[in-house]
Every structure is written in structure tokens, then in C-alpha cells.
Amino acid sequence: MQETTQSAGPLSAPHRSLAGGFAALRILFGLVYLSNALAKLVGTANYDLGFFSFNLINRDTARSILDGASRETFEPLKSIYQDFVLGNWGFFQWFLTVTELAIAVLLLLGIASRLAAVVALGLIGPIWVMLWDSGLYLWQYPVELIPLAILAIVPAGRAVGLDGKLAARFKGRWPF
């Protein structure tokens, strides 16, 4: 049996479609993180455009989510979030804002997209663990975690993103 290797040439039509789908997912999550980062910057969570109303997660809402999650009984995360993160919220509210903005830019531009997805997982994963047994809607966090885990595995920034250009420049050694 002859072993075949994938060439570094152009993608076939099915591969281009799949890569385009992952790029769309990456861009969608980039927009999610961008909108929430901007809500944190301007400090507004509730928006009413007349024909359309929606909520985003600003700094106060983020603190409320963390406060509620840290009241659950999952140790040691409970102590870390109550004592360290919420105890130093003056710093962490801005750390969260800058981190979300960085995730957004990296995902939207397709630069180090796998790393951006891993960082995003690091932000919401612990909250999901703390809220595991709190009676939330079953899919509330998995609907974010599962696509982010896929984006952490799949090099989605190589299609319609700068990761593809960087991979070519570094002769395939670009890890993202």
C-alpha cells in the first residue's frame, strides 16, 4: 500500500469549503469577543436600537457572573475567584477587557488563532466548571466551549487569515 502525503499546494474544493466554514466560526467568535470587550470599554450592557434590543457583558455584568460562580462550592476555583480575582477586581476588570480585545483581534485577523481560542477557553472554562451543578441551561456554556475547543485544534486562521501567510513565510513551522 502506497502512503500518500498531503501537498502544500492549493486546497481542493471540499477542503476550501471546510476551511471557509472554520474561518467563519473563527470570525463569529472574534465578533462575540469584540462586542463584549467594547461593552466593557464603554461600560454599557443594555442596548436598544428601537427595532432591536440586546445585552452584552460589560465589566459590572462580568463581575456579577464571577461573583455568582464563585459562590458555588467547587474548590479551589471558588477561593481563587473570591479572594484573588474579585478581591483585585480593579485590576482584573481591565485585564479581562484587554484580554477579550486581544482575543477578538487575533480571531478576526486570523493571527495565532489557536492560541486565541485557548486563551478564550481559559477565560470561560473555569466559570463553567464552577457553575457545573447550579441548574443552568444545559447548553449555555458548551455552546461556547465546544466551538472554541475546535478552534484551538483546527488552524482556522490559515483560511481567510494571516496565519496562512505566516505559515508560508515560516515554511509550515507556524504552529497556529
C-alpha positions as CSV (number, residue, x, y, z in Angstrom):
1,M,0.0,0.0,0.0
2,Q,1.4,3.3,-1.0
3,E,1.4,6.1,1.6
4,T,0.2,9.4,0.3
5,T,1.1,12.8,1.8
6,Q,-0.8,16.0,1.6
7,S,0.9,18.5,-0.6
8,A,1.4,22.1,0.5
9,G,-0.4,23.3,-2.7
10,P,-3.8,24.8,-3.0
11,L,-6.7,23.2,-1.2
12,S,-9.3,21.1,-3.1
13,A,-12.8,22.4,-3.3
14,P,-14.1,20.3,-0.3
15,H,-11.1,21.4,1.8
16,R,-11.6,25.0,0.8
17,S,-15.3,24.8,1.9
18,L,-14.4,23.2,5.2
19,A,-11.6,25.8,5.8
20,G,-14.0,28.6,4.9
21,G,-16.5,27.2,7.5
22,F,-13.9,27.2,10.2
23,A,-12.9,30.7,9.2
24,A,-16.5,31.8,9.5
25,L,-16.7,30.2,13.0
26,R,-13.4,32.0,14.0
27,I,-14.7,35.3,12.8
28,L,-18.0,34.9,14.6
29,F,-16.2,34.3,17.9
30,G,-14.0,37.2,17.1
31,L,-17.1,39.4,16.8
32,V,-18.5,38.0,20.1
33,Y,-15.3,38.8,21.9
34,L,-15.0,42.2,20.2
35,S,-18.6,43.3,21.1
36,N,-18.2,42.2,24.8
37,A,-14.8,43.9,25.0
38,L,-16.2,47.1,23.6
39,A,-19.1,46.9,26.1
40,K,-16.6,46.7,28.9
41,L,-14.7,49.7,27.5
42,V,-17.8,51.9,27.3
43,G,-19.4,50.4,30.4
44,T,-22.8,49.7,28.8
45,A,-24.5,46.3,28.9
46,N,-28.0,47.1,27.6
47,Y,-28.6,48.4,24.1
48,D,-31.9,49.4,22.5
49,L,-31.8,50.4,18.8
50,G,-35.6,50.8,18.7
51,F,-36.1,47.9,16.3
52,F,-33.6,45.6,18.1
53,S,-32.6,45.3,21.8
54,F,-29.8,43.2,23.2
55,N,-27.4,42.8,26.1
56,L,-23.6,42.4,26.2
57,I,-21.3,41.6,29.1
58,N,-19.8,44.8,30.4
59,R,-17.5,45.0,33.5
60,D,-20.3,45.1,36.0
61,T,-22.0,42.1,34.4
62,A,-18.8,40.2,34.3
63,R,-18.2,40.9,38.0
64,S,-21.8,39.7,38.7
65,I,-21.2,36.5,36.7
66,L,-17.9,35.8,38.5
67,D,-19.4,36.6,41.9
68,G,-22.3,34.2,41.3
69,A,-19.9,31.5,40.0
70,S,-17.6,31.9,43.0
71,R,-20.4,31.3,45.4
72,E,-20.7,27.7,44.2
73,T,-18.9,25.0,46.1
74,F,-16.2,24.0,43.6
75,E,-12.9,24.4,45.4
76,P,-10.1,25.6,44.8
77,L,-11.6,27.7,42.0
78,K,-14.1,29.3,44.4
79,S,-11.3,30.6,46.6
80,I,-9.2,31.8,43.6
81,Y,-12.1,33.8,42.2
82,Q,-13.4,35.1,45.5
83,D,-10.1,36.0,47.1
84,F,-7.8,36.7,44.2
85,V,-9.8,37.8,41.1
86,L,-12.8,39.6,42.8
87,G,-10.5,40.8,45.6
88,N,-8.5,42.6,43.0
89,W,-11.3,43.5,40.6
90,G,-9.8,46.9,40.0
91,F,-7.0,45.2,38.1
92,F,-8.9,42.2,36.7
93,Q,-11.7,44.1,35.2
94,W,-9.2,45.8,32.9
95,F,-7.2,42.6,32.4
96,L,-10.4,40.9,31.2
97,T,-11.2,43.8,28.9
98,V,-7.8,43.8,27.3
99,T,-7.7,40.0,27.1
100,E,-11.1,39.9,25.4
101,L,-10.0,42.7,23.0
102,A,-6.8,40.7,22.1
103,I,-8.7,37.5,21.6
104,A,-11.1,39.4,19.3
105,V,-8.3,41.0,17.2
106,L,-6.4,37.7,16.9
107,L,-9.5,35.7,15.9
108,L,-10.8,38.4,13.4
109,L,-7.5,38.7,11.7
110,G,-6.6,35.0,11.9
111,I,-3.3,35.6,13.7
112,A,-2.3,32.9,16.3
113,S,-6.0,31.8,16.1
114,R,-5.4,28.6,18.0
115,L,-3.7,30.5,20.8
116,A,-6.6,33.0,20.9
117,A,-9.1,30.1,21.3
118,V,-7.1,28.5,24.1
119,V,-7.0,31.9,25.9
120,A,-10.8,32.3,25.4
121,L,-11.2,28.7,26.8
122,G,-9.1,29.8,29.8
123,L,-11.5,32.7,30.5
124,I,-14.8,30.8,30.4
125,G,-13.8,27.3,31.2
126,P,-13.3,27.8,34.9
127,I,-16.6,29.6,35.2
128,W,-18.4,26.7,33.5
129,V,-16.7,24.3,36.0
130,M,-17.8,26.4,39.0
131,L,-21.4,26.6,37.6
132,W,-21.5,22.9,36.6
133,D,-24.1,22.0,39.3
134,S,-26.1,25.2,39.5
135,G,-29.1,24.4,37.3
136,L,-28.0,26.4,34.3
137,Y,-29.4,25.9,30.8
138,L,-27.7,22.7,29.7
139,W,-26.1,24.2,26.6
140,Q,-25.3,27.7,28.0
141,Y,-21.5,27.2,28.2
142,P,-20.9,24.1,26.0
143,V,-22.2,26.1,23.0
144,E,-19.2,28.4,23.6
145,L,-16.7,25.8,24.9
146,I,-17.0,23.2,22.2
147,P,-16.5,25.5,19.2
148,L,-13.6,27.2,21.0
149,A,-12.1,23.8,21.6
150,I,-12.4,23.0,17.9
151,L,-10.8,26.4,17.0
152,A,-8.0,25.5,19.4
153,I,-7.3,22.3,17.4
154,V,-8.0,23.4,13.8
155,P,-5.8,26.0,12.2
156,A,-8.7,28.2,11.2
157,G,-6.6,31.3,10.7
158,R,-4.9,29.7,7.7
159,A,-8.0,30.3,5.6
160,V,-9.0,34.0,5.3
161,G,-6.5,34.9,7.9
162,L,-2.9,35.9,8.4
163,D,-1.9,32.5,9.9
164,G,-1.8,31.2,6.4
165,K,0.6,33.8,5.2
166,L,2.8,33.3,8.3
167,A,2.8,29.5,7.8
168,A,4.0,30.0,4.3
169,R,6.6,32.5,5.4
170,F,7.9,30.1,8.1
171,K,7.7,27.1,5.7
172,G,5.0,25.4,7.6
173,R,6.5,25.8,11.0
174,W,4.0,28.3,12.2
175,P,2.1,26.5,15.0
176,F,-1.2,28.3,14.7
